[in-house]
Amino acid sequence: MKHPDILAPVNDKNEVLSLIKAGANWVYGGCLPEEWSGKYPSIVPLNQRTFDSAQFSSFDDLAEAVSIAKANGGSFALTMNAPYYMESQMEYALDLVEKAAESDIGAIIAADTGLIMALKSRSIQIPIHMSTIALATNSSAVDLYRSIGAARIILPRFLSIAEIRDLCSLEPDIEFEAFIFIGKCPNIEGVCSFLHDSPDRRWPCEWEYFASGSHGGSAPDEVGDYLSVLSETDRRDACGLCAIPDLLDAGVHSFKVVGRGAPIARKTALIKALLETISMAHKEVPLDWIAYCKDKYGFIFGHGCTPMDCYYPEVVDG
């Protein structure tokens, strides 16, 4: 099995070296320069984090973070993954990407095909990783994104191991990236309009909901059961460690840890745990793999895992 890339979230230049030393060879983050934040409110995103603590506030800080990553053998991916940019916003987005390209950034994470085509028309050369927001759920979508210059596809969170395996086998000429820690979302991101607008309160995807049937009737029991469990689940504890051998065997090139804006101690602990688990998977030593991963999960999060915490529950279910 090939050793995969490990992507770590970053929002401060002082975090970069710690994350690379912990085992990440890519870091990714967003920049919210004053030119944008001074013109648009926080609900108009430049990328998929809309609160300031998850962003680089200036391009100079971003460029320094890129330089630190490169000097220590890593790469930086800039998140430009808003689902769309209006015509009046495109110039701001293009200028930021152009400056990032000049700083020799490793890639941008993008979702808007219009942005990508505008980059091509300006001859701005930069590797493109398609965001999970782009919903590459089938080979035709992957073909489209590859045809406009994508080098990597970030797989939607809801795909099963079997679906990931099919995509990887049908599209061997492009890299695939899978989520492995934090941020399991109950919604389909590419069509979700919820905003993650503050780190200090629960987001709409975490609220407690109640369902009723049409015309005053009762909702199906399984709907009520799902909503009940969902409201008791902390999406910040999501994990896919058990699926690492299956994902590598399927052809996944990269594992992503979510958490821009999270404390650096938590991020480095997750990267170290991921690296240790990948190393154990490569050793192929005889052990109860699921038990090993569950023990690792308990050590990281301080409690046992549940199906709702699991990115790939079919691995545990057998």
Rosetta blueprint (number, residue, H / E / L):
1 M L
2 K L
3 H L
4 P L
5 D E
6 I E
7 L E
8 A E
9 P E
10 V L
11 N L
12 D L
13 K H
14 N H
15 E H
16 V H
17 L H
18 S H
19 L H
20 I H
21 K H
22 A H
23 G L
24 A L
25 N L
26 W E
27 V E
28 Y E
29 G E
30 G E
31 C E
32 L L
33 P L
34 E H
35 E H
36 W H
37 S H
38 G L
39 K L
40 Y L
41 P L
42 S L
43 I L
44 V L
45 P L
46 L L
47 N L
48 Q L
49 R L
50 T L
51 F L
52 D H
53 S H
54 A H
55 Q E
56 F E
57 S L
58 S L
59 F H
60 D H
61 D H
62 L H
63 A H
64 E H
65 A H
66 V H
67 S H
68 I H
69 A H
70 K H
71 A H
72 N L
73 G L
74 G L
75 S E
76 F E
77 A E
78 L E
79 T E
80 M E
81 N L
82 A L
83 P L
84 Y L
85 Y L
86 M L
87 E H
88 S H
89 Q H
90 M H
91 E H
92 Y H
93 A H
94 L H
95 D H
96 L H
97 V H
98 E H
99 K H
100 A H
101 A H
102 E H
103 S L
104 D L
105 I L
106 G L
107 A E
108 I E
109 I E
110 A E
111 A L
112 D L
113 T H
114 G H
115 L H
116 I H
117 M H
118 A H
119 L H
120 K H
121 S H
122 R L
123 S L
124 I L
125 Q L
126 I L
127 P L
128 I E
129 H E
130 M E
131 S L
132 T H
133 I H
134 A H
135 L L
136 A L
137 T L
138 N L
139 S H
140 S H
141 A H
142 V H
143 D H
144 L H
145 Y H
146 R H
147 S H
148 I L
149 G L
150 A E
151 A E
152 R E
153 I E
154 I E
155 L L
156 P L
157 R L
158 F L
159 L L
160 S L
161 I H
162 A H
163 E H
164 I H
165 R H
166 D H
167 L H
168 C H
169 S H
170 L H
171 E L
172 P L
173 D L
174 I L
175 E E
176 F E
177 E E
178 A E
179 F E
180 I E
181 F E
182 I L
183 G L
184 K L
185 C L
186 P L
187 N L
188 I L
189 E H
190 G H
191 V H
192 C L
193 S L
194 F L
195 L L
196 H L
197 D L
198 S L
199 P L
200 D L
201 R L
202 R L
203 W L
204 P H
205 C H
206 E H
207 W L
208 E L
209 Y L
210 F L
211 A L
212 S E
213 G L
214 S H
215 H H
216 G H
217 G L
218 S E
219 A L
220 P L
221 D H
222 E H
223 V H
224 G H
225 D H
226 Y H
227 L H
228 S H
229 V H
230 L H
231 S H
232 E L
233 T L
234 D L
235 R H
236 R H
237 D H
238 A L
239 C E
240 G L
241 L H
242 C H
243 A H
244 I H
245 P H
246 D H
247 L H
248 L H
249 D H
250 A H
251 G L
252 V L
253 H L
254 S E
255 F E
256 K E
257 V E
258 V L
259 G L
260 R L
261 G L
262 A L
263 P L
264 I H
265 A H
266 R H
267 K H
268 T H
269 A H
270 L H
271 I H
272 K H
273 A H
274 L H
275 L H
276 E H
277 T H
278 I H
279 S H
280 M H
281 A H
282 H H
283 K H
284 E L
285 V L
286 P L
287 L L
288 D L
289 W H
290 I H
291 A H
292 Y H
293 C H
294 K H
295 D H
296 K H
297 Y H
298 G H
299 F H
300 I H
301 F H
302 G L
303 H L
304 G L
305 C L
306 T L
307 P H
308 M H
309 D H
310 C E
311 Y L
312 Y L
313 P H
314 E H
315 V H
316 V H
317 D H
318 G L
